[in-house]
Amino acid sequence: MQAARPLALFLSDLHLQPSHPATCAAFLRFLAGPAAAAEAVYLLGDIFEYWAGDDDLADPFAAGIVAALRRLADSGTRLYWIAGNRDFLVGPAFAAAAGLTLLSEPHVLELAGLRIALVHGDAECTDDSKYMAFRAQVRDPAWQAQFLALPLAQRKDIIAGLRQGSKAAQSGPDYRLTDVNPDAIAALFARTGCAVLIHGHTHQPALHTLGALRRYVLPDWECDAPPLRGGFLALTADGQLHTHPLP
């Protein structure tokens, strides 16, 4: 008997970029394989290493990813997108080209008898006060309009500088990857009334339980350098959530 079609797949933190061809190839295989067999796919942020604006859609690398997403959407799989801390400038032109729907966070999904909250995860890392201030700035519509008014090449130079600064900070002796704050997670569960939370961002995949509450943390993808990693979460019609590593 043929297996039932998965209701939804969830993934995040691929950090797609031209310098990571194996990770990009793994994503394209995912779109042509598991994703094509699912009713819906939820992309929960940081799919790209960075996104400088929808006027970058003509870039050959970006165009190839968008075309693959569009083929999947045209085949009948519904696609949904939540912004990450790297690709929060994805906008309506990208969504139209890729055939996907942009979601605000938290997004509450009711499916297979479950009430599920979906976020990227960075907004819950409230212990990192410097990042939270930066996030508030770059998510402000006025700031985004001003930034997007700059020439594309200038935006990319600014982003490259920010990325270099981030890499330098991460290599410092005092760097630690900030995890989500427990109080922020508890507040998110209470605000949404959900029993299941799915997010990425922290690159610390796990299932955390607190009584009847479940929090699934998605893995990041890295297929170009060891340790190789990646995977996605699948929801089936019986209300079960299954983790799937990349082959």
N, C-alpha and C positions, 0 to 999 in steps of 0.2 A: 504494500500500500504506500502511495506517495505521501511524504511528510506534509503536514499542514504548512501553509505559507506563513512565515513569521509576521506578526502584526506590525512590529516596529523594531528598528535597529538604532542604537545610540553610540556615537563615537565623538571624539574630540582630540585636540592637541596633536594634529599631524604635523604642523609647522612646515607645510609644503613650501619648497623653494627650489630653484634650478640646481643648486649645489648638492641636493639630496635626491638623485635620480632613482635610487632603489626604493625610497619611501614613496615617491610619486608613483612609481610603477606598482607598488603594493596597493596604493589607493585606487588606481585604475582597475586593477584586478578585483578589488573589493566591489567597485561599482558595477563591473560586468558580471560578478558572481553573486555573493551573498545579498548585496543590495538589490539586484534585479529580481531576487526571489522574495523580497519583502514588500509588504503593502506600503510602508512608510520608512523613511530614514531621517533621523534627527541629528544634525551636525551642531555640536554644542560648543563651538568656539575654538579659536586658534587653529582653524583648518589651514590657513596660510601663516607663514612666518611673519608676514606683515601685509597690509593692504593700504595703499596710499590714496585710493579713491577710485571711483567707478570709471573715470576717464583712462584708467590703466587697462581696460578690457581688451584693447588692441595688442597688448604685449603678447608675444607668441606663447610664453609659458602660461600666463593667465588664461589666454584664449583656449588652450588645450584642456585645462582643467574645467573651464566653464562648459566647453563643448561636451565633455564626458558627462558632466552633471545633467546637461540638457538631454542627452540621449537617454539617460536613466529616467528623467521626468517624462519624456515623450513615450517611454515604454509602459508607463502606467504606475510607477512608484512615486508616491508623494514625497517631496523633499521639504525639510524645514531647517531653519538656520537661527541659531542664537549667537550673538556677537561674543567674541573673546577679547582678551586684552591686547591681542596682536592684530585682529582684523575687525575692529569695531567700526571702521569706516566703510564697510560693505553697505551699499545702499540699494535703492530701488532699481537702478539700471542693471546692476549685477543680478539681482533677484529675477528680473524679467528675462535676462539672457540665459540664466541657468535653469529657469523654470522652477524656482523654489519660493517658499513663503518665509518672510522674515518674522521672527517672534520676539516679543519683549520678554524680559525676565523679571520675576519668575513666571514661567509658563506652566499652567496646570493642565495636565493631560488626564482624562478619564477614559480608561481602556481596559478591557478584559477584567473588569471588576476591581481595578486598582485606581487610586487617585495619586498621580505622580507629579512631583514638582521638578522642573527642569531649569537649571542655571548653568552658566559657565563655571562659576566657583570663585572668581577673583573678588567679587563683592563681599564675600563672606570671610575674606582674609583680613579682618579688621585689626589684627595686631600690628600689621605693617602700616603705620600711620603715614609714612612718606608716600607709599604707593596709593593709599586711599585718597590722599590729597591730589595726587597726579591723576587718578582715575576720575575724580569729580571734575577736574579741569577739562580733560579730553573728551568726556562724555557730554559736556555742556553744548547744546546746539549752536550757541553763538560762537564758541571757540571752534567748533567743527566747520562752520560756515567760513570763518576767517581763514582757517588752515587750508580748506579745500579751494579757496580763491587763489592760493599761491600756485605758481607753475608746478606741473607734475615733477619735473626734475628737481626742483628745490625741495618739494615735499619728501622725495626719496632720499635726498642728502640729509635732511633733518632726521628722518627715521633711521638712516644708517648710523648717524651719530648717537642717537638714543640707544640703538642696539649695541654699539660698541661699549657705551657706558655701562649698559646692563651686564654685558659679558665680563667687563673688568670688575664690577662689583661682585659677581658670582664667583670670581676666582680669588677673592680676598679671604684672609684667614677667618674673618668674623661672619662670613656669609652663611646663612642657613635658609633653606627654602621654607617660606612661611606657609603654614597649614591654615586651614579654616579655623575660625574661632568657635568653640563649642556653644557659646551664648548666641552667636549669630546664626548658627545652624538650628538651635532650639527655637529661635524667633521665627526662622523661615518655616519650620514645620508648623508652628502655631498659626502663623499668618495665612498659610495656604490651606491648612486643614488636611494636608497630605500625610500618608503613612510611608511613602517612598520618595526619596530624593535621589536624583541622578545628576552628577556634575563631573567636570574634569579639572583642569588648571593646575592642580598640585603635583601631578606626575607621580602620585602615590596610590596606585590602584589597590582597592580593597573594598570589602563589604563591612560596614559598621552597623551594629544593631544596638538599639536601646529600647528594650521592651518590644512593642509591636512595630516600632519605627525602624526603617532600613535606609541606609545611605550608601549608595553605590558610587565609588570613585573610578572614573574611566582611566585607562592607561594612555600615556603618550605613545606616539609611534616613532621608532628609530630603526630603519633598516639599512642605513649606510655605514654604521660604525658599531662595534660591540659596546655594551651588550645589546643585542637585537631585541626589540620589544614592540608591542602593539596589540590591538585587539578591539573588540566591540561587545556591546551588551545587546541581547535579543529578548524581546517580549513575545511570548506565544499565547495562543487563544485561551489556554488554561490558566492564564494569570501568572505563569512562571517566568522569571528572569534568568537568563543563562549567559554566562561569560564565554566568549569565544576568542582565544588567542589567534594571532595571525599564523598561518601555516609556515 
